[in-house]
């Protein structure tokens, strides 16, 4: 089954996404420290990344750019509580698969992840 990685400075979001995706058969790893996120990403080698945009020290756009340099084929789904058109456009330009605003519908995020993985499941 596919491995998901969640990078979000809100531990409650990380916990929620684990509870949503683990029963679906996904392996889920989380990271709340955006500074450690890239090293963790390299180590874990996930199939899909759920990435918050607004985080302290390093924002999700910077992480997205770095992740795409490491693995251009990874599906990255941006999640944010501060949805705006500029962030969405920048994310998509950098290769994000999709852009979802908080609070998100759990069935919708499951569908987006499943679709992003295609036949990797």
SVG drawing of the C-alpha trace seen along z (x, -y; Angstrom):
<svg xmlns="http://www.w3.org/2000/svg" viewBox="-17 -36 35 38">
<polyline fill="none" stroke="black" stroke-width="0.4" points="0.0,0.0 1.0,-3.6 3.0,-5.6 1.7,-9.1 3.6,-11.8 1.9,-14.7 3.9,-17.9 1.9,-20.2 2.9,-22.2 -0.5,-21.5 -0.2,-18.1 -4.1,-17.8 -4.1,-17.8 -1.4,-15.2 -3.3,-13.0 -6.6,-13.5 -5.0,-12.5 -3.4,-9.4 -6.9,-8.4 -8.4,-8.9 -5.9,-7.2 -4.5,-4.3 -7.8,-2.4 -7.9,-2.8 -4.6,-0.8 -2.1,-3.6 1.1,-3.8 1.2,-7.4 4.2,-9.3 4.0,-12.8 6.3,-15.7 5.3,-18.8 8.7,-20.5 9.0,-22.1 12.8,-22.5 13.2,-18.7 10.7,-18.0 13.1,-17.7 15.4,-15.2 12.5,-13.2 11.1,-13.3 14.4,-11.9 14.4,-9.2 10.7,-8.1 10.4,-8.3 6.6,-8.7 4.3,-8.2 2.2,-11.2 2.8,-14.3 0.2,-16.4 1.9,-19.7 0.7,-22.7 1.6,-26.1 1.7,-28.4 4.2,-27.1 6.8,-28.8 10.4,-29.2 9.9,-27.5 6.7,-27.7 5.2,-25.0 6.0,-26.7 9.7,-26.4 9.3,-22.8 7.3,-22.0 10.1,-23.5 12.8,-21.5 10.8,-18.3 10.1,-18.6 13.9,-19.0 14.4,-15.7 11.5,-13.8 9.7,-15.6 7.1,-12.7 5.8,-12.8 2.2,-13.9 2.1,-16.9 -1.2,-18.1 -1.1,-21.5 -3.4,-22.1 -3.9,-25.5 -6.2,-27.4 -5.2,-30.6 -6.5,-29.9 -5.7,-32.6 -5.4,-32.6 -1.7,-33.6 -0.7,-30.7 -2.7,-28.3 -1.2,-29.5 2.3,-29.4 1.8,-25.9 0.5,-24.6 3.3,-26.3 5.8,-24.5 4.1,-21.2 1.6,-20.6 -1.0,-18.0 -3.9,-19.9 -4.6,-22.6 -7.1,-22.1 -8.3,-24.6 -9.0,-23.9 -11.3,-22.8 -11.4,-20.1 -14.0,-17.5 -12.5,-14.1 -14.2,-12.2 -12.9,-14.8 -9.3,-14.6 -9.4,-10.8 -10.6,-11.0 -7.9,-13.5 -5.2,-11.3 -6.5,-8.2 -6.7,-10.0 -3.2,-11.5 -1.7,-8.0 -3.3,-6.5 -2.0,-2.9 0.6,-3.2 -2.0,-2.0"/>
</svg>
